[in-house]
Amino acid sequence: MAAAHSFLPHSSSSYLNPLKTPPNSLPSKPFLFFKPSPKPFNLRAVLSEKASSLPPQQQQLKHCFSKSQDGFLYCEGVKVQDVLDSTEKRPFYLYSKPQITRNFQAYFDALEGLPSIIGYAIKANNNLKILEHLRGLGSGAVLVSGNELKLALRAGFDPQRCILNGNGKLLEDLVLAVEEGVFVNVDSEFDLENIVTAAKIVGKKVRILLRINPDVDPQVHPYVATGNKNSKFGIRNEKLQWFLDNVKSYSNMLNLVGVHCHLGSTITKVDIFRDAAVLMVNYIDEIRAQGFNIEFLNIGGGLGIDYHHTGAVLPTPMDLINTVRELVISRNLNLIIEPGRSLIANTCCLVNRVTWC
Ligand SMILES: Cc1ncc(COP(=O)(O)O)c(C=O)c1O
């Protein structure tokens, strides 16, 4: 059974750079029902009158859901039961738009002063309204398929701020990526071959980043660890020269602008990001020494989340960025980060009614 989507929206979704303080005045109507979108985006919005009045720093750490003394669950001060009662169909996912904003803002604030792109990893949740909201906040998008790219375009993302990842990209998806001018990460020998073919078909040069496997243990579950040597993702460092030689020989089709690594997901120790960044800037030095104009360091996905609701104090985006800030500045780089779950996971709950017990 598919669930619908309801939102507790922020007062305004658009505050592009410079993004400092989100506007906090709320429209006068307490409940706002959006016209349902055509399937599969059956959306409904419910607007909280009581958006948080906490200062931004505290807001970053605040969870939008709380259990009140009356025993009911509240989201941004709105009783979830009231939303359920005012909603025709269930189950539905209830999202807090202010929480999405706060999550994005935490990365945005951490990156202040650094030329950067926050690319939301669409795989974390590809709801169109969420994509549009994040795009309105200034987010780019990280994609793993042609369909995700189409979705990102439909949500209005700037293709120049989109990155296509994946170790099995299809030629047709690469063709679309080249046409739209998104960054493409090179993951393997055959991936490079396909990217060159796509560039030839479109007749356009493509901006690429080499996804290097830095062989750093992310200390996470093996199923989400992708940055150690035995993982199927990324280029092994001993193969790097082969890739550089090939990129050189296709310099009319390929423009190597950066390097990428993604160690894995659910990382909760920020030193791990720094260890990888140290290795990556060394690769950048080597690659630049061969005449390539490397402008971007992409450090992959964002922080882990409190999956088990233990109340564990997790590092913030500021903690993460602080571990790599000086390295990025020292090499005059643009930083790309690709958070997924840390932007969206704590913003939503599934609401349903028990029908029989
Ligand atoms: C290449 C890449 N970037 C970004 C992400 C998003 O990671 P996270 O949800 O941990 O931020 C993933 C997750 O699988 C990924 O594989």
The ligand as a Gaussian input file, in Angstrom:
#p B3LYP/6-31G(d) Opt

LIG

0 1
 C       28.192000       8.241000      -3.906000
 C       27.233000       8.547000      -2.817000
 N       27.062000       9.838000      -2.445000
 C       26.195000      10.160000      -1.452000
 C       25.465000       9.202000      -0.785000
 C       24.547000       9.617000       0.331000
 O       25.071000       9.171000       1.517000
 P       24.485000       9.563000       2.947000
 O       23.039000       9.223000       2.935000
 O       25.257000       8.741000       3.895000
 O       24.730000      11.035000       3.141000
 C       25.636000       7.849000      -1.126000
 C       24.880000       6.803000      -0.412000
 O       24.841000       5.656000      -0.706000
 C       26.530000       7.517000      -2.172000
 O       26.726000       6.240000      -2.541000

